[in-house]
């Protein structure tokens, strides 16, 4: 190989090396920034092939996909000053590569630590505004929405965006769980006693009302029966009077027969009276006349 050919190969090789050092690619899953002596000179690259000055310029790439943080604060307190342990996860992504680089040095681990602290502070703030019942029941969706809003404000300077914040589990620490359960049992017992007392009171009221109504009904029934009985007696007396006026002898005979029926004819009845007594008038005189 002649010296000319060898020199040509060396020049071609150096050209390829320089070309390789002068180009870089960005795919659709990446964000890239160009640095010159540590300063950002360009960002927001479209996917494809791009160029740089070798040695003087470098390129930093960051993931464009959604990232996840899973953690839990050591201990938080609710509005009733009850301690809780909260497991959560956060979905986040880099939206401003320049801010992300200048605030974290381009380190995902540094960003994860700072974002985790932001979310923990947000959880402490929002749980501290609510009771346990509010935090784990109807207001849970509102709680997570407020946590996301609070954390997003704090994360703006990092060049990232929170996609979602979710609370996976809320539980009491071991050292307070038994105390809380005892308080819950006592509270349930107090409510049950109140309900039983209310039930007894309502039962007594209904029983008294029923007794009062029964007394009124019986009194009204007795009054009505006396009125009806009096009206019946008056009607009977009137009928008797009319019958007597129409046939006095028959009326006297009818009265005597009723008297006989009531006085004699029953087993064990004994009557001591003179046979000529007026009581036996119609028995002694079959014609019923004197």
Order of alpha helices (4+ residues) and beta strands (2+ residues): alpha-beta-beta-beta-beta-beta-beta-beta-beta-alpha-alpha-alpha-alpha-beta-alpha-alpha-alpha
